[in-house]
Amino acid sequence: MSVSSVPSGSLSGLVVLDLSRILAGPTCTQILGDLGAEVIKIERPHRGDDTRSWGPPFLKDKDGNETSESAYYLSSNRNKRSVAIDLASEAGQKLIKGLADKADILVENFKVGDLKRRGLDYENLQERNPGLIYCSISGFGQTGPYAARAGYDFLIQGMGGIMSLTGFPDEEGGTETKAGVGIADVMCGMYASVSILAALNHRHATGRGQHLDISLFDCQVSWLINQGVAHLVSGDVPGRLGNGHPTIVPYETFPASDKSFILAVGNDSQFVKFCKVAGAPEVAENPKFAANADRVRNRTELVPIIRRLTIEKTASTWIKLLQGEGVPCGPVNDLAAVFSDPHVLEREMRITMPHALSGEVDLIGSPIGMSETPVSYRRPPPMLGEDTRDVLQKMLDLTASDIEALGAVDVIQTRQNGTLRE
């Protein structure tokens, strides 16, 4: 993984026209950009992606003043070029059609039917460019009784079931809880990127693009995984277990004398080792706890026993002793601890890129490791309209006077929007 200005990567040479905003679509297109694709991000003039204003925090300039670039926006928009075009205007729609003619992939997350009214739907653009892979990301999909509804991550987490599984039980004072990050959006973006790669392989064989229909709701239901299938198999509706696991015990946080730590016993031999370290080998010998299935059935009896044992030592002592015996365990890190962790740094999951306003900006790295075509970090998240002039001149052969005329009537924006916040 490297910060580079040279195009590289397994998707080098592909052009992605990114009509998406917020998080799901931008996550998808950032993945494609990290893998080498040229991503052209279309934004509304003078406003841009909604997330540009989702702060604080905002990136600070070299003098420590807040700029217009929010941390939220910075999180999913590197390796892109920002082109500000008004899609509501006929002239803007004509520009988009011209760019789509040159694109390999188009990603959009407008409400169902919005782009069709503007002549920018798959059917219209595919006629002009039969090889175009057109990925529609929406809250609930292009069909079905909920298709017209807007979809937001929090809403999807609730409707898709994950919130019913997250949080502590009522009897422990808990309630339904969403994940601390927009995981429904992020997973949808990942499914979208996988679908695009599959469609590219199909295009290699046939020369034809296709329409991809990816929804937050479908993706959320799909990653209910073991809990979802357990319900389908048993008919039981699982409840909330806090940090516990539905089918593995002990596998949750436990209190030490100073703070909590994670104990993740994955098999019976690891449980024997834990009990030995804890000075309570008789617990592992008890037939009610000897096998994992029995520990699951008797968790309400076993977990309090373990908590009485773990409270006797500090978290760091437990982690040191248990790791020495090969028992999976670890701390509950806050984000300061995560991004200073030597393993995170060695694996390049914290990266630094140059930025025109701040000098440099720290970002989260890509988890994709490839031996022959590694990901690269070529462009920091762009400022609004930063690349409008260059892209339109090079891709559509517009002249300087053409661009000035379009800017004069607000069809496009060419100036950078990275000054101090008003």
C-alpha positions as CSV (number, residue, x, y, z in Angstrom):
1,M,0.0,0.0,0.0
2,S,1.4,3.4,-0.9
3,V,0.6,7.0,-1.5
4,S,1.2,7.5,-5.1
5,S,0.4,9.8,-8.0
6,V,0.9,7.1,-10.6
7,P,-2.2,5.1,-11.7
8,S,-1.9,1.5,-10.6
9,G,-3.9,-1.4,-9.4
10,S,-6.0,-4.2,-10.7
11,L,-8.8,-1.8,-11.9
12,S,-6.4,0.7,-13.5
13,G,-7.8,2.1,-16.8
14,L,-11.4,1.7,-15.7
15,V,-13.6,4.9,-15.4
16,V,-16.2,5.1,-12.7
17,L,-18.9,7.8,-12.9
18,D,-20.0,8.3,-9.3
19,L,-23.4,9.8,-8.9
20,S,-23.7,8.7,-5.3
21,R,-23.5,10.5,-2.0
22,I,-23.6,9.9,1.8
23,L,-21.9,6.6,2.6
24,A,-23.0,3.4,0.9
25,G,-22.2,4.5,-2.7
26,P,-19.1,6.5,-1.7
27,T,-17.8,3.4,0.2
28,C,-18.3,1.3,-2.9
29,T,-16.5,3.8,-5.2
30,Q,-13.7,4.4,-2.8
31,I,-13.0,0.7,-2.8
32,L,-12.9,0.8,-6.6
33,G,-10.6,3.9,-6.5
34,D,-8.2,2.2,-4.1
35,L,-8.0,-0.7,-6.5
36,G,-6.9,1.7,-9.3
37,A,-10.0,2.9,-11.0
38,E,-10.4,6.5,-12.0
39,V,-13.5,7.7,-10.0
40,I,-15.3,10.9,-11.2
41,K,-17.5,12.1,-8.3
42,I,-20.4,14.2,-9.5
43,E,-21.6,16.7,-6.9
44,R,-24.2,19.5,-6.7
45,P,-22.7,23.0,-7.3
46,H,-22.2,25.0,-4.1
47,R,-23.5,22.2,-1.9
48,G,-21.7,19.0,-2.8
49,D,-22.1,15.7,-1.1
50,D,-24.4,16.0,2.0
51,T,-21.7,14.7,4.3
52,R,-19.5,17.7,3.6
53,S,-21.6,19.5,6.2
54,W,-21.9,16.6,8.6
55,G,-19.7,17.8,11.4
56,P,-18.0,18.8,13.5
57,P,-15.3,17.7,13.4
58,F,-14.0,19.5,10.3
59,L,-10.5,19.3,8.9
60,K,-8.4,22.2,10.2
61,D,-6.2,24.3,8.0
62,K,-2.5,25.0,8.6
63,D,-3.4,27.8,11.0
64,G,-5.8,25.6,13.0
65,N,-9.0,27.0,11.6
66,E,-12.0,24.9,10.6
67,T,-12.4,24.3,6.9
68,S,-15.4,23.1,4.9
69,E,-14.1,19.5,4.8
70,S,-15.9,17.3,7.4
71,A,-14.3,14.2,8.8
72,Y,-17.3,12.2,7.7
73,Y,-16.8,13.3,4.1
74,L,-13.1,12.5,4.3
75,S,-13.8,9.0,5.4
76,S,-15.0,7.6,2.1
77,N,-13.9,9.9,-0.7
78,R,-10.3,9.5,-1.4
79,N,-9.0,8.5,-4.9
80,K,-11.8,10.5,-6.5
81,R,-12.1,13.7,-8.6
82,S,-14.8,16.1,-7.8
83,V,-16.9,17.5,-10.7
84,A,-19.7,19.8,-9.8
85,I,-22.7,19.6,-12.2
86,D,-26.3,20.6,-11.8
87,L,-28.3,17.4,-12.7
88,A,-31.6,19.3,-12.6
89,S,-30.6,21.3,-15.7
90,E,-30.8,20.0,-19.3
91,A,-27.3,21.2,-19.9
92,G,-26.1,19.3,-16.8
93,Q,-27.9,16.2,-17.9
94,K,-26.2,16.4,-21.3
95,L,-22.8,16.6,-19.6
96,I,-23.6,13.5,-17.5
97,K,-24.7,11.6,-20.7
98,G,-21.4,12.5,-22.3
99,L,-19.4,11.3,-19.3
100,A,-21.5,8.1,-19.1
101,D,-20.6,7.4,-22.7
102,K,-16.9,7.3,-21.7
103,A,-17.5,5.4,-18.4
104,D,-17.1,1.7,-17.6
105,I,-19.2,1.8,-14.4
106,L,-21.8,4.2,-13.1
107,V,-22.9,4.2,-9.4
108,E,-25.9,6.1,-8.2
109,N,-28.1,6.2,-5.1
110,F,-31.0,8.5,-6.1
111,K,-34.6,7.7,-5.2
112,V,-36.2,5.2,-7.5
113,G,-37.3,6.9,-10.6
114,D,-35.4,10.2,-10.1
115,L,-32.8,9.6,-12.8
116,K,-35.3,8.1,-15.2
117,R,-37.2,11.5,-15.2
118,R,-33.9,13.1,-16.2
119,G,-33.1,10.6,-19.0
120,L,-30.2,9.2,-16.9
121,D,-31.6,5.8,-16.1
122,Y,-30.0,2.5,-17.2
123,E,-32.1,2.0,-20.2
124,N,-31.3,5.4,-21.7
125,L,-27.6,5.3,-21.0
126,Q,-27.2,1.6,-22.0
127,E,-28.4,2.4,-25.4
128,R,-25.6,4.9,-25.8
129,N,-23.0,2.7,-24.1
130,P,-23.9,-1.1,-24.2
131,G,-20.9,-2.0,-22.0
132,L,-21.9,0.3,-19.1
133,I,-22.2,-1.4,-15.7
134,Y,-24.9,0.6,-14.0
135,C,-25.2,0.1,-10.2
136,S,-28.2,1.4,-8.4
137,I,-28.0,1.6,-4.7
138,S,-31.2,2.4,-2.8
139,G,-32.8,2.0,0.6
140,F,-35.2,-0.8,-0.4
141,G,-34.4,-1.8,-4.0
142,Q,-35.9,-0.9,-7.4
143,T,-39.0,-3.2,-6.9
144,G,-41.2,-4.2,-4.0
145,P,-43.8,-2.4,-1.8
146,Y,-41.1,-0.3,-0.1
147,A,-39.2,0.8,-3.3
148,A,-40.3,4.4,-3.1
149,R,-39.2,4.9,0.5
150,A,-36.0,6.7,1.4
151,G,-33.6,4.5,3.2
152,Y,-31.2,5.6,6.0
153,D,-28.7,3.5,7.9
154,F,-30.4,3.8,11.3
155,L,-33.8,3.0,9.8
156,I,-32.4,0.0,7.9
157,Q,-30.7,-1.4,11.1
158,G,-34.1,-1.2,12.8
159,M,-36.2,-2.7,10.0
160,G,-33.6,-5.3,9.0
161,G,-33.4,-6.9,12.5
162,I,-29.9,-6.2,13.6
163,M,-31.1,-3.8,16.3
164,S,-33.3,-6.5,17.9
165,L,-30.1,-8.5,18.5
166,T,-27.9,-5.6,19.7
167,G,-27.9,-4.3,23.2
168,F,-28.3,-5.8,26.7
169,P,-31.5,-7.7,27.7
170,D,-34.4,-5.9,29.3
171,E,-33.8,-7.6,32.6
172,E,-30.3,-6.1,32.6
173,G,-31.6,-2.6,31.9
174,G,-30.8,-2.7,28.2
175,T,-32.6,-1.7,25.1
176,E,-32.4,-2.1,21.3
177,T,-29.2,-0.5,20.1
178,K,-27.8,0.4,16.7
179,A,-24.2,-0.2,15.8
180,G,-21.9,2.7,16.5
181,V,-21.0,3.3,12.8
182,G,-23.1,3.1,9.7
183,I,-22.6,-0.5,9.2
184,A,-25.7,-1.0,7.0
185,D,-24.4,1.6,4.6
186,V,-20.8,0.2,4.6
187,M,-21.9,-3.4,4.0
188,C,-24.2,-2.3,1.2
189,G,-21.2,-0.5,-0.4
190,M,-19.1,-3.7,-0.1
191,Y,-21.8,-5.9,-1.7
192,A,-22.1,-3.3,-4.4
193,S,-18.4,-3.4,-5.1
194,V,-18.4,-7.2,-5.3
195,S,-21.4,-7.1,-7.7
196,I,-19.6,-4.6,-9.9
197,L,-16.5,-6.8,-10.1
198,A,-18.7,-9.8,-11.0
199,A,-20.4,-7.7,-13.7
200,L,-16.9,-6.7,-15.1
201,N,-16.0,-10.4,-15.4
202,H,-19.3,-11.0,-17.3
203,R,-18.5,-8.0,-19.6
204,H,-15.1,-9.5,-20.4
205,A,-16.9,-12.6,-21.7
206,T,-19.8,-10.9,-23.5
207,G,-18.9,-7.2,-24.0
208,R,-22.2,-6.3,-22.3
209,G,-22.9,-4.3,-19.2
210,Q,-25.9,-4.8,-16.9
211,H,-28.0,-3.1,-14.3
212,L,-27.2,-3.9,-10.7
213,D,-30.0,-3.5,-8.1
214,I,-28.4,-3.3,-4.6
215,S,-30.4,-2.2,-1.5
216,L,-29.5,-1.4,2.0
217,F,-32.4,-3.4,3.3
218,D,-31.5,-6.6,1.3
219,C,-27.9,-6.3,2.4
220,Q,-28.9,-5.9,6.0
221,V,-31.1,-9.0,6.0
222,S,-28.3,-10.9,4.3
223,W,-25.8,-10.2,7.1
224,L,-28.0,-11.5,9.8
225,I,-26.1,-14.7,8.9
226,N,-26.1,-17.3,11.7
227,Q,-28.7,-15.6,13.8
228,G,-31.0,-15.3,10.8
229,V,-30.6,-18.9,9.7
230,A,-31.0,-20.0,13.3
231,H,-34.4,-18.4,13.3
232,L,-35.3,-20.0,10.0
233,V,-34.3,-23.4,11.2
234,S,-35.7,-23.3,14.7
235,G,-38.6,-20.8,14.5
236,D,-37.3,-19.1,17.7
237,V,-36.9,-15.4,17.8
238,P,-33.6,-14.6,19.4
239,G,-33.3,-11.9,21.9
240,R,-30.5,-9.5,23.0
241,L,-27.5,-11.0,24.8
242,G,-25.4,-7.9,25.3
243,N,-21.8,-8.9,24.5
244,G,-22.6,-12.6,24.7
245,H,-22.7,-15.0,21.8
246,P,-25.8,-17.0,21.0
247,T,-24.0,-20.3,20.5
248,I,-20.6,-20.0,22.1
249,V,-19.9,-19.7,25.9
250,P,-17.9,-18.0,27.4
251,Y,-17.6,-15.5,24.6
252,E,-18.1,-12.0,25.9
253,T,-16.7,-9.2,28.1
254,F,-15.9,-10.0,31.7
255,P,-15.0,-7.7,34.5
256,A,-11.4,-7.6,35.8
257,S,-10.4,-5.7,38.9
258,D,-9.8,-2.5,36.9
259,K,-11.8,-2.8,33.7
260,S,-13.5,-5.2,31.3
261,F,-11.7,-7.5,28.9
262,I,-12.8,-9.9,26.2
263,L,-12.7,-13.7,26.7
264,A,-13.5,-15.6,23.5
265,V,-13.3,-19.3,24.2
266,G,-14.0,-21.0,20.9
267,N,-13.7,-24.7,21.9
268,D,-13.6,-27.1,24.9
269,S,-9.8,-27.3,25.2
270,Q,-9.6,-23.6,25.4
271,F,-12.2,-23.6,28.2
272,V,-10.1,-26.2,30.1
273,K,-7.0,-23.9,29.8
274,F,-9.0,-20.9,31.0
275,C,-10.2,-22.7,34.0
276,K,-6.7,-23.9,34.8
277,V,-5.3,-20.3,34.6
278,A,-8.2,-19.1,36.7
279,G,-7.3,-21.7,39.4
280,A,-10.7,-23.5,39.0
281,P,-10.1,-26.7,37.0
282,E,-13.2,-28.2,38.6
283,V,-15.4,-25.8,36.6
284,A,-14.3,-27.4,33.3
285,E,-14.8,-30.9,34.8
286,N,-18.4,-30.2,35.7
287,P,-20.6,-32.1,33.2
288,K,-22.9,-29.0,32.9
289,F,-20.0,-27.0,31.5
290,A,-17.6,-29.5,29.9
291,A,-18.9,-29.2,26.3
292,N,-19.8,-26.0,24.6
293,A,-23.4,-27.0,23.9
294,D,-23.9,-27.6,27.6
295,R,-22.2,-24.3,28.4
296,V,-24.7,-22.5,26.1
297,R,-27.6,-24.3,27.7
298,N,-26.4,-23.4,31.2
299,R,-24.9,-20.0,30.5
300,T,-27.0,-18.3,33.2
301,E,-25.3,-20.5,35.8
302,L,-21.8,-20.4,34.3
303,V,-21.3,-16.8,33.4
304,P,-21.7,-15.5,37.0
305,I,-19.1,-18.1,38.1
306,I,-16.6,-16.8,35.6
307,R,-17.3,-13.2,36.6
308,R,-16.4,-14.0,40.2
309,L,-13.1,-15.5,39.0
310,T,-12.1,-12.7,36.6
311,I,-12.7,-9.9,39.1
312,E,-9.7,-11.1,41.1
313,K,-7.0,-9.9,38.6
314,T,-6.4,-6.9,36.3
315,A,-7.4,-7.0,32.7
316,S,-3.7,-6.8,31.6
317,T,-2.8,-9.7,33.9
318,W,-5.6,-11.9,32.5
319,I,-4.6,-11.0,28.9
320,K,-1.0,-11.9,29.5
321,L,-1.7,-15.2,31.3
322,L,-4.4,-16.3,28.9
323,Q,-2.5,-15.4,25.7
324,G,0.4,-17.4,27.1
325,E,-1.9,-20.5,27.2
326,G,-3.4,-19.8,23.7
327,V,-6.8,-18.7,25.0
328,P,-8.2,-16.0,22.8
329,C,-8.7,-12.8,24.7
330,G,-8.0,-9.1,24.4
331,P,-8.7,-5.5,25.5
332,V,-11.7,-3.3,24.7
333,N,-9.8,-0.5,22.9
334,D,-11.1,3.0,22.4
335,L,-10.2,4.6,19.0
336,A,-7.1,6.4,20.4
337,A,-5.8,2.9,21.4
338,V,-6.7,1.4,18.0
339,F,-5.0,4.0,15.9
340,S,-1.8,4.0,18.0
341,D,-1.7,0.1,18.1
342,P,1.6,-1.1,16.7
343,H,-0.2,-3.8,14.7
344,V,-2.5,-1.3,13.1
345,L,0.5,0.9,12.2
346,E,2.5,-2.0,10.8
347,R,-0.5,-3.1,8.7
348,E,-0.9,0.4,7.3
349,M,-4.5,0.8,8.5
350,R,-3.7,4.4,9.5
351,I,-2.4,6.4,6.5
352,T,-1.4,10.0,6.0
353,M,-2.1,11.8,2.7
354,P,-1.1,15.3,1.6
355,H,-4.0,17.9,1.6
356,A,-4.0,21.4,0.1
357,L,-5.8,22.9,3.1
358,S,-4.2,21.2,6.1
359,G,-0.9,20.1,4.6
360,E,-1.8,16.5,5.4
361,V,-4.7,14.4,6.6
362,D,-4.8,11.1,8.5
363,L,-7.2,8.5,7.0
364,I,-8.1,4.9,7.6
365,G,-6.3,2.6,5.2
366,S,-7.7,-0.1,2.9
367,P,-7.8,-3.7,4.4
368,I,-7.2,-5.2,0.9
369,G,-3.7,-6.8,0.5
370,M,-2.7,-7.9,-3.0
371,S,0.7,-9.1,-3.9
372,E,0.8,-8.1,-7.6
373,T,-1.6,-5.2,-7.7
374,P,-1.7,-3.5,-4.3
375,V,-4.1,-0.7,-3.5
376,S,-2.7,2.8,-3.8
377,Y,-3.6,6.2,-2.4
378,R,-3.3,8.6,-5.3
379,R,-5.6,11.5,-4.4
380,P,-6.9,12.9,-1.1
381,P,-10.6,13.4,-0.8
382,P,-11.2,16.3,-3.3
383,M,-12.6,19.7,-2.5
384,L,-15.9,20.5,-4.2
385,G,-15.6,21.2,-7.9
386,E,-11.8,20.8,-7.7
387,D,-11.6,18.8,-11.0
388,T,-14.6,20.1,-12.9
389,R,-12.6,22.1,-15.5
390,D,-9.9,19.4,-16.0
391,V,-12.4,16.5,-16.4
392,L,-14.7,18.3,-18.8
393,Q,-11.8,19.5,-21.0
394,K,-10.2,16.1,-21.2
395,M,-13.2,13.8,-21.4
396,L,-15.7,15.9,-23.3
397,D,-13.3,18.2,-25.2
398,L,-15.0,21.3,-23.9
399,T,-13.1,24.6,-24.5
400,A,-12.3,27.1,-21.8
401,S,-15.1,29.4,-23.2
402,D,-17.6,26.5,-23.0
403,I,-16.7,26.0,-19.4
404,E,-16.9,29.6,-18.6
405,A,-20.4,29.8,-20.2
406,L,-21.6,26.8,-18.2
407,G,-20.2,28.2,-15.0
408,A,-21.9,31.6,-15.6
409,V,-25.3,30.0,-15.5
410,D,-24.5,27.7,-12.5
411,V,-24.7,24.5,-14.5
412,I,-21.2,23.7,-13.2
413,Q,-18.9,24.9,-10.5
414,T,-15.2,25.1,-11.1
415,R,-14.0,26.9,-8.0
416,Q,-12.7,25.0,-5.0
417,N,-14.9,25.0,-1.9
418,G,-12.4,24.5,0.8
419,T,-12.2,27.9,2.5
420,L,-12.9,28.7,6.1
421,R,-16.4,27.8,7.3
422,E,-18.8,30.7,7.5
